[in-house]
Amino acid sequence: MSRRISWPVTKEIRWCPNCNIPLLTKECPLCGEKSPPKVPLSEPCDARLAFDRDYRHLEEAYRFEFETTRGLKALLGSSVMVLNKAPYYDEMKEVVVDGVQIGRLYFDPLLRRWRFRLSKAGALRVLSEAPDVVEKIVVEKRRYIPMDRIRVGKRLRPRQQVLLVRRSGKVVGLGYVSERDPERVIVHTWWGDDFPDLYGISDRKSTRQDVLKAHENHMYTMASKAMKLIAVMHSKTGKPPVASFSGGKDSMVALYLTVELGLEPKILFNNTGIELPETVETVYRVANELGLELIEASAGDKFWEAVYRLGVPGRDYRWCCKVCKLAPLAKTVKRLWNDGALNIVGQRAFESIDRARSPSVWRLRWAPQLLNVSPINYWSQMEVWMYIEMKGLKPNPLYYMGYERIGCFMCPASTLAEIVLLEETHPDIWSKWLEVLEYWRRKLDLPREWIDYGLWRWNAPARHRTTMAKKLGVVDRIDDWRKTFSLMVEPPITRIERGKDFIEIELGKPISIDEIMKLYHTVLRPAKVEECYDECVRLVWSDATLTVCGSRLRVEFSEPRGVERLIDLLKIVYRLFNCFGCGACEANCPVDAFGVRKVGDRYVPGVVDPSKCIGCRMCLHNCPISDVFVEHVVAPLVFDDPEAWRRPTREHHLELMKRARDIYVKLRGVPPKSEAPRGYADTSDFFSMLEQ
């Protein structure tokens, strides 16, 4: 059983029974209703008002479920519609009208389409207008539980939604017709005999304008608090203001709040090279309308160079973020704001658990020169959209096409609903991405379902992917991670031998000892180097001995952590073979000792100034090939474990930061960084540790 996630911060929606509108306040500003009832919604309750396209999705889903639109008018009621994201393995939204949840609009990955599941309130509303629209099955047992099967004695439409009722007609549950046996119904939800019959709190007609009018004072207060935070941080730091603008709604609101305050920030656009054209157009349009300077941290075509070397990004294999976002950002910030800047961003606590745990002011280790402040950290979607509508702003048109998230068009964090939407709205862009997917599908010998059902969004076996693959009958091929990883690795690993105190592997290509040693002497600093014979070298530490001979690598270790010497060498080897010049190593070298040069068609990473190098290994740790490809593809083969990147002997970020700081302090005499001021995130960032 999966553990329920508890959100550190949540919102709540109340509903005025007189005005029939959703409220973010504890009393209704229009009629004065005290303590209107709360609407039970899934945490964190990041709800929003529905758009026209949401009504279209709901109508299409309703028609698919019941093969008619009769009853839909009663279902939708009289008020505005509110949607709230609900937990689901793809995309699901709780639908609220007239103060009650009428059901859930969700995307069915197997059918690749939107569906709608009635709540009890929704079912009663439909039955009040069209009693024969929903199939009803009479049940006799006192109680059923989800997944119980009921024999109905007649053939029904597979996957058909049916209501479970008593002989009196009372609705007590909901089920679906079995796909394999159309004469059986599988119980999905059991409300029982005592669940209240709710139709709605009110039937008064209400509009978006009613909601906006009711929240005028609330939004004035929210905006004032947000601008105060910006003003205080700007005054305290004295640093030039920068506004990070992704082209999305949240960063747009943060930018306009900054301008409303009277500041003239430079706009920073992290152009990943895989943005949808509407996003780029929105960024340029807004910068032009505001008359502000636009700075692009651009990844250019690096993604398209890297994807044919490293493979398709996954939720558990996010090399793309380092290549497309973090490296360009770090290089741009280092070039323009090395002395620091105040960066206003549109991050919100309700977007993810990690962001919910983040403070409103923090530093990012990839660009610690920027002090980030999120003035809308505790705003809900509804507040963001109300600000946009009240100010008459023109957001990214992608939102009105159906996109919930603005960013890289092929982000593995996307739902299948978003991927299918991309196919429909941007067929040319989808075709380009499809070429990549088809290349890797063939190379990795995977079934077509890997593409069609978005199974490429995971690199290693994962619960949702495995569940989908089982239903599609392709799980044996999809979850054969040893075969998949072996085909991804270039140069290939042709042999692995493991013992109690040694591991020996052989690669499909010989290793250049000269190139390895150029990096080993400066970056990893073995205690002793012994040349055995031609093309062979032995590196000795207190906990391990590593022998490199032609294409053979062997580590003998006296302590468990000694095995990491082999992984470090593999990180260097695969970086030498596969470097595509993203520059992450350069951007994160604290002493400007490391760099990448291009020799012909090949990128060669290396120490450009040995006199500066302190051996901190930041260049290795931040390289997408070393830290993502090797850890998530090569290391699993070495250790025969798809989650080898979780191994206890691996040096993690905080350990690396502490060791790197100690090295720098020892060599340069710089005192350790003092404790972060109250209210700041303790990022344990290496660069911020160097602050004087």
Residue pairs with C-beta under 8 A, 6 or more apart in sequence:
5 43
5 87
5 353
6 43
7 43
7 44
7 350
7 353
7 356
8 349
8 353
8 356
8 357
9 44
9 349
9 350
9 356
9 378
10 43
10 44
10 45
10 350
11 24
11 44
11 45
11 46
11 47
11 350
11 380
12 24
12 38
12 45
13 22
13 23
13 24
13 38
13 39
13 41
13 45
13 47
13 82
13 84
13 96
13 382
14 22
14 23
14 24
14 25
14 26
14 35
14 36
14 37
14 38
14 39
15 21
15 22
15 23
15 36
15 37
15 38
15 39
15 96
15 99
15 201
16 23
16 28
16 30
16 31
16 33
16 36
16 202
16 214
17 33
17 36
17 37
17 99
17 201
17 202
18 28
18 31
18 33
18 202
18 204
19 28
19 30
19 31
19 33
19 202
19 204
19 206
19 210
19 214
20 78
20 79
20 98
20 99
20 201
20 202
20 203
20 204
20 205
20 206
21 28
21 30
21 79
21 80
21 206
21 210
21 211
21 214
22 39
22 47
22 49
22 80
22 82
22 96
22 211
22 382
23 36
23 214
23 215
24 215
24 218
24 380
24 382
24 383
25 214
25 215
25 218
26 35
27 33
27 34
27 35
27 36
28 36
28 214
29 214
29 215
29 216
29 217
29 218
30 210
30 213
30 214
37 99
37 201
39 82
39 96
39 99
39 100
39 101
40 101
41 47
41 84
41 94
41 96
41 101
42 84
42 85
42 86
42 87
42 94
44 349
44 350
44 356
45 84
45 350
45 380
46 84
46 85
46 348
46 350
46 351
46 380
46 381
47 82
47 83
47 84
47 96
47 380
47 381
47 382
48 82
48 83
48 84
48 380
48 381
48 382
48 384
48 385
49 80
49 81
49 82
49 83
49 208
49 211
49 382
49 385
50 80
50 81
50 82
50 83
50 95
51 399
51 400
52 400
53 400
53 401
53 402
54 81
54 83
54 93
54 105
55 76
55 81
57 105
57 114
57 402
58 76
58 95
58 105
58 116
59 69
59 72
60 114
61 105
61 113
61 114
61 115
61 116
62 69
62 72
62 75
62 116
63 69
64 113
64 114
64 115
64 116
65 115
65 116
65 160
65 161
66 133
66 134
66 161
68 130
68 133
70 129
70 130
70 133
71 125
71 126
71 127
71 129
71 130
71 133
71 134
72 126
73 129
74 125
74 126
74 128
74 129
74 130
75 97
75 102
75 103
75 122
75 125
75 126
76 97
76 102
77 97
77 98
77 102
77 125
77 200
77 203
78 97
78 98
78 202
78 203
78 204
78 205
78 206
79 97
79 98
79 99
79 202
79 204
79 205
79 206
80 97
80 206
80 207
80 208
80 210
80 211
81 95
81 96
81 97
82 95
82 96
82 97
82 382
83 93
83 94
83 95
83 96
83 105
84 93
84 94
84 96
85 91
85 92
85 93
85 94
86 92
86 93
86 94
86 104
86 106
88 106
89 109
89 464
89 467
90 106
90 107
90 108
90 109
90 415
90 416
90 417
91 106
91 107
91 404
91 415
91 416
91 417
91 418
92 104
92 105
92 106
92 107
93 104
93 105
93 106
94 101
94 104
95 101
95 102
95 103
95 104
95 105
95 116
95 122
96 102
97 200
98 199
98 200
98 201
98 202
98 203
99 200
99 201
99 202
100 119
100 121
100 198
100 199
100 200
100 201
101 119
101 121
101 122
102 118
102 119
102 121
102 122
102 125
103 116
103 117
103 118
103 119
103 122
104 116
104 117
104 119
105 114
105 115
105 116
106 114
106 115
106 116
106 117
107 113
107 114
107 115
107 415
107 416
107 417
107 420
108 114
108 115
109 416
109 453
109 454
109 468
110 453
110 468
110 471
110 472
111 159
112 416
112 420
112 452
112 453
114 417
117 161
117 174
117 188
118 126
118 134
118 161
118 163
118 174
120 171
120 174
120 191
120 195
120 197
120 198
121 198
121 199
121 200
123 134
123 163
123 171
123 174
124 171
124 197
124 198
124 199
125 199
125 200
126 133
126 134
127 133
127 134
127 171
128 199
134 161
134 162
134 163
135 156
135 160
135 161
135 162
135 163
136 162
136 163
136 164
136 165
137 150
137 152
137 162
137 163
137 164
137 165
137 175
137 185
138 165
138 166
138 167
139 150
139 164
139 165
139 166
139 172
139 173
143 190
143 192
144 150
144 164
144 173
144 187
144 190
145 187
145 190
146 187
146 188
146 189
146 190
147 186
147 187
148 186
148 187
149 178
149 184
149 185
149 186
149 187
150 164
150 175
150 184
150 185
150 186
150 187
151 183
151 184
152 183
152 184
152 185
153 183
154 183
155 182
155 183
156 162
156 177
156 182
156 183
156 185
157 177
157 182
158 177
158 178
158 179
158 182
159 176
159 177
159 179
160 176
160 177
161 174
161 175
161 176
162 174
162 175
162 176
162 177
162 185
163 171
163 173
163 174
164 171
164 172
164 173
164 174
164 175
164 185
164 187
164 190
165 171
165 172
166 172
166 193
170 193
171 191
171 197
172 190
172 191
172 192
172 193
172 195
173 187
173 188
173 189
173 190
173 191
173 192
174 187
174 188
174 189
174 191
175 185
175 186
175 187
175 188
175 189
176 185
176 186
176 188
177 184
177 185
177 186
178 184
178 185
178 186
208 389
211 386
212 386
212 389
212 390
215 386
216 390
219 383
219 386
219 387
219 390
222 379
222 383
222 387
223 257
223 260
223 387
226 254
226 257
226 375
226 376
226 379
227 257
227 260
227 261
227 375
229 360
229 373
229 375
230 241
230 257
230 258
230 261
230 263
230 344
230 373
230 375
231 261
233 342
233 361
233 371
233 373
234 241
234 263
234 342
237 340
237 342
237 371
239 340
239 341
239 342
239 371
240 265
240 266
240 337
240 341
240 342
241 258
241 263
241 264
241 265
241 266
241 341
241 342
241 344
242 265
242 266
242 267
242 268
242 295
242 337
242 341
242 342
242 343
242 344
242 370
243 251
243 254
243 255
243 258
243 265
243 266
243 267
243 268
243 292
243 343
243 344
243 345
244 251
244 254
244 268
244 269
244 270
244 343
244 344
244 345
244 346
245 251
245 252
245 255
245 267
245 268
245 269
245 283
245 286
245 287
245 346
246 269
246 270
246 279
246 283
246 346
246 406
246 407
247 269
247 275
247 278
247 279
247 280
247 282
247 283
247 396
247 406
248 279
248 346
248 396
248 405
248 406
248 407
249 346
249 384
249 385
249 388
249 395
249 396
249 399
249 406
250 346
250 347
250 348
250 376
250 379
250 384
251 345
251 346
252 286
252 346
252 388
252 393
252 395
252 396
253 346
253 376
253 379
253 384
253 387
253 388
253 393
254 344
254 345
254 346
254 374
254 375
254 376
255 265
255 267
255 286
255 290
255 344
255 346
256 387
256 391
256 393
257 344
257 375
257 376
258 265
258 344
258 375
259 265
259 290
259 292
264 292
265 292
265 344
266 292
266 293
266 294
266 295
267 283
267 286
267 287
267 290
267 292
267 293
267 294
267 295
268 295
268 297
268 332
268 343
269 283
269 287
269 294
269 295
269 296
269 297
270 297
270 325
270 328
270 329
271 280
271 296
271 297
271 298
271 299
271 328
272 299
272 303
272 320
272 324
272 325
272 328
272 407
272 408
273 298
273 299
273 300
273 301
273 302
273 303
273 304
273 324
274 303
274 324
274 408
274 409
274 410
275 407
275 408
275 409
276 398
276 406
276 409
276 426
276 429
278 396
278 397
278 398
279 396
279 398
279 406
279 407
282 395
282 396
282 397
283 294
284 294
285 394
287 293
287 294
295 332
295 336
296 332
297 328
297 329
297 331
297 332
297 333
298 328
299 323
299 324
299 325
299 327
299 328
299 582
302 323
302 324
302 327
302 580
302 581
302 582
303 320
303 323
303 324
305 580
305 581
306 319
306 320
306 323
306 580
306 582
306 624
307 313
307 436
308 436
308 439
309 490
309 578
309 580
310 319
310 578
310 624
310 625
310 628
310 629
311 317
311 440
311 459
311 488
311 629
311 633
312 412
312 436
312 437
312 440
312 456
312 459
313 319
313 320
313 410
313 411
313 412
314 412
314 456
314 457
314 458
314 459
314 460
315 412
315 413
315 457
315 458
315 459
315 462
316 458
316 459
316 460
316 462
316 632
317 412
317 458
317 459
317 460
317 628
317 632
317 633
318 412
318 628
319 624
319 625
319 628
319 629
320 408
320 411
320 412
322 582
322 584
322 622
322 623
322 624
322 627
322 628
323 582
323 584
323 624
324 408
326 366
326 367
326 584
327 366
327 582
327 583
327 584
327 587
329 366
329 367
330 366
330 367
330 584
330 587
330 588
331 583
331 586
331 587
333 341
333 367
333 369
333 370
334 367
334 369
334 587
337 369
337 370
338 369
339 369
340 369
340 370
340 371
341 369
341 370
341 371
342 370
342 371
342 373
343 370
343 371
343 372
343 373
344 373
344 374
344 375
345 372
345 373
345 374
346 374
346 376
347 355
347 358
347 372
347 374
347 376
347 377
348 355
348 374
348 376
348 377
348 378
348 379
348 380
348 384
349 355
349 356
349 358
349 377
349 378
350 356
350 380
350 381
358 377
358 681
359 377
359 679
359 680
359 681
360 373
360 374
360 375
360 377
360 378
360 679
361 371
361 372
361 373
361 374
361 679
361 680
361 681
362 372
362 680
362 681
362 683
363 370
363 371
363 372
363 680
363 681
363 683
363 685
363 688
364 370
364 372
364 683
364 685
365 653
365 657
365 683
365 685
365 686
365 687
365 688
366 587
366 588
366 622
368 683
368 685
368 687
368 688
369 687
376 383
376 384
379 387
387 393
388 395
396 403
396 406
398 406
399 406
401 421
401 425
402 421
402 425
403 418
403 421
404 418
405 411
405 414
405 418
409 422
409 426
409 429
409 433
410 419
410 422
410 433
412 456
412 457
412 458
413 457
414 454
414 457
416 453
416 454
419 454
422 429
422 430
423 430
434 451
437 450
437 451
437 456
438 451
440 446
440 456
441 447
441 448
441 450
441 451
443 487
444 483
444 484
444 487
444 488
445 477
445 483
445 487
446 477
446 478
446 484
447 474
447 477
447 478
449 455
449 469
449 472
449 474
449 478
450 456
450 474
450 478
453 468
453 472
455 465
455 468
455 469
455 478
457 465
458 464
458 465
459 632
459 633
460 481
460 632
460 636
460 642
460 643
461 479
461 481
461 642
465 478
465 479
466 475
466 478
466 479
469 475
469 478
469 479
481 636
481 642
482 637
482 640
485 633
485 634
485 636
485 637
485 642
486 492
486 493
486 637
488 633
489 574
489 633
489 634
489 637
490 577
490 578
491 507
491 508
491 509
491 551
491 577
492 507
492 508
493 505
493 506
493 507
493 508
493 634
493 637
493 638
494 506
494 507
494 508
494 551
495 504
495 505
495 506
496 503
496 504
496 505
496 637
496 638
496 640
497 503
497 504
497 505
498 640
501 556
501 557
501 558
502 554
502 555
502 556
502 557
503 554
503 555
503 563
503 566
503 638
504 552
504 553
504 554
504 555
505 552
505 553
505 554
505 566
505 638
506 551
506 552
506 553
507 551
507 552
507 553
507 573
508 551
509 551
509 577
510 535
510 550
510 551
511 548
511 550
511 551
511 553
511 573
512 576
513 535
513 536
513 537
513 548
515 576
515 604
515 606
516 537
516 548
516 569
516 572
516 573
516 576
517 529
517 537
518 606
518 607
519 572
519 606
519 607
520 526
520 529
520 539
520 569
520 572
521 529
521 610
522 593
522 607
522 610
522 613
522 615
523 572
523 594
523 607
523 613
523 615
523 617
523 619
523 620
524 568
524 572
524 615
524 617
524 620
525 615
526 539
526 540
526 541
526 546
527 540
527 541
527 542
528 539
528 540
529 537
529 538
529 539
529 540
530 537
530 538
530 539
530 540
531 537
531 538
532 538
532 547
532 549
535 549
535 550
536 547
536 548
536 549
536 550
537 547
537 548
537 549
538 545
538 546
538 547
538 548
539 545
539 546
539 547
539 548
539 565
540 546
541 562
541 565
543 557
543 558
543 559
543 561
543 562
543 565
544 555
544 556
544 557
544 558
544 559
544 562
544 563
544 565
544 566
545 555
545 556
545 557
546 553
546 554
546 555
546 565
546 566
546 569
547 553
547 554
547 555
547 556
548 569
553 566
553 569
553 570
553 573
555 562
555 563
555 565
555 566
556 562
557 563
557 565
560 648
560 649
561 649
563 649
564 649
564 650
564 651
566 638
567 630
567 631
567 635
567 638
567 650
568 620
570 630
570 634
570 635
570 638
571 620
571 623
571 625
571 626
571 627
571 630
572 620
572 626
574 625
574 626
574 629
574 630
574 634
575 605
575 620
575 623
575 625
575 626
576 604
576 605
578 625
578 629
579 596
579 602
579 603
579 604
579 605
579 625
580 603
581 596
581 598
581 603
582 624
583 596
584 622
584 623
584 624
585 594
585 595
585 596
585 605
585 618
585 619
585 620
585 622
585 623
586 594
586 595
586 596
586 619
587 622
588 618
588 619
588 621
588 622
589 595
589 618
589 619
590 614
590 616
590 618
590 660
590 664
590 686
590 687
590 690
591 612
591 613
591 614
592 609
592 612
593 607
593 608
593 609
593 610
593 612
593 613
593 614
594 605
594 606
594 607
594 608
594 613
594 619
595 605
595 606
595 607
595 608
596 603
596 604
596 605
596 606
597 603
597 604
597 606
597 608
598 604
605 619
605 623
607 613
614 660
614 663
614 664
614 667
614 668
615 663
616 656
616 659
616 660
616 663
616 664
616 686
617 656
617 660
618 656
618 660
618 686
620 626
620 627
621 627
621 653
621 656
631 644
631 645
631 650
632 645
635 644
635 645
635 647
636 642
636 643
636 644
636 645
638 644
639 647
641 647
651 659
653 684
654 684
657 684
657 685
657 686
657 689
658 684
660 686
661 672
661 673
661 686
661 689
661 690
664 670
664 689
664 690
665 671
665 672
670 690
670 692
672 689
673 688
673 689
673 690
673 691
675 682
676 682
676 683
